[in-house]
Amino acid sequence: MSTGNPLEPTDRAILRELAVDGRCSFTDLAERVGLSVSAVHQRVRRLEQRGVLRGYAARLDGEQIGLPLTAFISLTPFDPAAPDDYPQRLEHLPQIEACYSVAGDESYILRVRVSSPAGLEELLRQIRESANVSTRTTVVLSTPFEDRPPAV
């Protein structure tokens, strides 16, 4: 979303509702924001076309799908002059849920989800081998909250 095209208050209201409940029907959404169903449908379609609303997703419980261990892995290149193509080198690893380019000592921070400490150890080996980087890992002990909707 560019800052040159600010969101109207009604669009912000629609986004707030969808961020909380992405499965909300157009009828319920229209009622919550005070518009007709057709007006809401048109606005949602426009927000999708502009790329403001990028999609809808199910949030899965890592424990219940056999991936209870979450960790953050910081990547530091061995050679600072090497090409910055780490995301492309690592995109084949499905355990990596997110890849953030960051400022500071590290170049990237990865959020990963694996089945066990042994699974994390194997993933670290694959990351180091694929990207030729050193890693620093922080294991998540608990997650009081996650994936909060943005303050639209």
Wavefront OBJ file of the C-alpha trace (Angstrom):
o trace
v 0.000 0.000 0.000
v 1.478 3.324 -0.981
v 1.253 6.371 1.243
v 0.205 8.394 -1.817
v -3.205 6.725 -1.868
v -4.601 6.876 1.692
v -7.431 4.597 2.706
v -10.901 5.969 3.253
v -12.365 5.427 6.741
v -14.926 2.969 5.317
v -12.177 0.897 3.684
v -10.257 0.899 6.978
v -13.379 -0.358 8.766
v -13.778 -3.156 6.214
v -10.114 -4.129 6.605
v -10.371 -4.125 10.410
v -13.347 -6.486 10.250
v -11.712 -8.822 7.722
v -8.438 -8.874 9.681
v -10.349 -10.220 12.670
v -12.610 -12.564 10.685
v -11.489 -13.297 7.129
v -14.444 -15.675 6.668
v -16.995 -12.972 7.419
v -19.817 -13.000 4.851
v -20.493 -9.914 2.753
v -23.880 -9.678 4.470
v -22.330 -9.610 7.958
v -19.560 -7.294 6.800
v -22.085 -4.868 5.289
v -24.028 -4.824 8.542
v -20.872 -4.184 10.620
v -19.681 -1.245 8.485
v -23.080 0.218 7.625
v -23.131 -0.296 3.847
v -25.170 -2.340 1.401
v -23.930 -5.809 0.488
v -23.180 -4.723 -3.087
v -21.208 -1.676 -1.898
v -19.123 -3.841 0.457
v -18.526 -6.411 -2.274
v -17.359 -3.666 -4.635
v -15.032 -2.136 -2.034
v -13.523 -5.519 -1.078
v -12.922 -6.308 -4.760
v -11.231 -2.919 -5.219
v -9.042 -3.469 -2.125
v -8.030 -6.856 -3.536
v -7.230 -5.382 -6.959
v -5.108 -2.618 -5.397
v -3.160 -5.220 -3.416
v -4.208 -3.784 -0.062
v -6.070 -6.995 0.722
v -3.581 -9.659 -0.320
v -5.479 -12.812 0.506
v -7.194 -14.963 3.080
v -5.586 -17.774 5.045
v -6.318 -20.361 7.701
v -4.190 -20.168 10.859
v -3.048 -23.630 11.882
v -2.121 -24.858 15.353
v 1.506 -26.015 15.130
v 1.142 -28.510 17.976
v -1.893 -30.191 16.442
v -0.270 -30.559 13.001
v 2.912 -32.067 14.432
v 5.102 -28.938 14.263
v 5.273 -27.751 17.882
v 8.718 -26.134 17.771
v 9.018 -22.561 16.505
v 12.356 -20.786 16.253
v 13.894 -17.620 14.838
v 17.126 -18.083 12.919
v 19.361 -15.101 12.210
v 21.572 -15.344 9.126
v 24.960 -13.669 8.800
v 26.912 -14.100 5.566
v 30.447 -15.451 5.812
v 31.375 -13.124 2.962
v 29.686 -9.693 3.141
v 30.554 -9.172 -0.549
v 28.607 -12.289 -1.597
v 25.397 -11.773 -3.600
v 22.343 -11.071 -1.462
v 20.297 -14.001 -2.781
v 19.585 -15.859 0.455
v 15.784 -15.870 0.080
v 16.118 -17.573 -3.316
v 18.616 -20.085 -1.928
v 16.271 -20.980 0.930
v 12.787 -20.852 -0.601
v 12.838 -24.622 -1.228
v 12.762 -25.312 2.531
v 9.080 -25.544 3.564
v 9.903 -25.322 7.283
v 10.695 -21.616 6.771
v 7.426 -19.746 7.368
v 8.790 -16.212 6.999
v 11.980 -14.491 5.868
v 12.653 -10.930 7.022
v 15.410 -8.690 5.637
v 16.717 -6.755 8.642
v 19.090 -3.974 9.606
v 21.853 -4.784 12.061
v 24.508 -7.469 12.336
v 22.377 -10.116 10.655
v 21.123 -9.899 7.073
v 17.933 -11.921 7.491
v 15.839 -13.464 10.237
v 13.805 -16.583 9.491
v 10.761 -17.831 11.381
v 10.671 -21.615 11.200
v 8.426 -24.373 12.476
v 9.649 -27.962 12.926
v 8.630 -31.184 14.642
v 11.493 -31.560 17.131
v 14.941 -30.363 18.237
v 16.410 -32.947 15.856
v 14.295 -31.459 13.060
v 15.643 -28.002 13.916
v 19.203 -29.293 13.896
v 18.680 -30.810 10.443
v 17.071 -27.618 9.145
v 20.022 -25.568 10.430
v 22.376 -27.865 8.542
v 20.334 -27.408 5.350
v 20.238 -23.615 5.760
v 23.987 -23.353 6.331
v 24.683 -25.622 3.380
v 22.247 -23.883 0.995
v 23.077 -20.279 1.851
v 26.699 -20.442 3.091
v 25.881 -18.407 6.202
v 26.435 -18.577 9.923
v 23.285 -18.863 12.027
v 22.109 -17.820 15.476
v 18.963 -19.532 16.718
v 16.374 -18.486 19.276
v 13.864 -21.171 20.264
v 10.348 -20.025 21.176
v 9.206 -21.317 24.570
v 5.624 -20.051 24.338
v 3.556 -17.666 22.219
v 1.263 -15.434 24.291
v -0.072 -13.914 21.035
v 0.694 -14.057 17.334
v -0.686 -12.793 14.023
v -2.542 -9.885 15.590
v -4.452 -7.765 13.106
v -2.674 -4.512 12.253
v -4.023 -1.275 13.709
v -5.706 -0.145 10.488
l 1 2 3 4 5 6 7 8 9 10 11 12 13 14 15 16 17 18 19 20 21 22 23 24 25 26 27 28 29 30 31 32 33 34 35 36 37 38 39 40 41 42 43 44 45 46 47 48 49 50 51 52 53 54 55 56 57 58 59 60 61 62 63 64 65 66 67 68 69 70 71 72 73 74 75 76 77 78 79 80 81 82 83 84 85 86 87 88 89 90 91 92 93 94 95 96 97 98 99 100 101 102 103 104 105 106 107 108 109 110 111 112 113 114 115 116 117 118 119 120 121 122 123 124 125 126 127 128 129 130 131 132 133 134 135 136 137 138 139 140 141 142 143 144 145 146 147 148 149 150 151 152
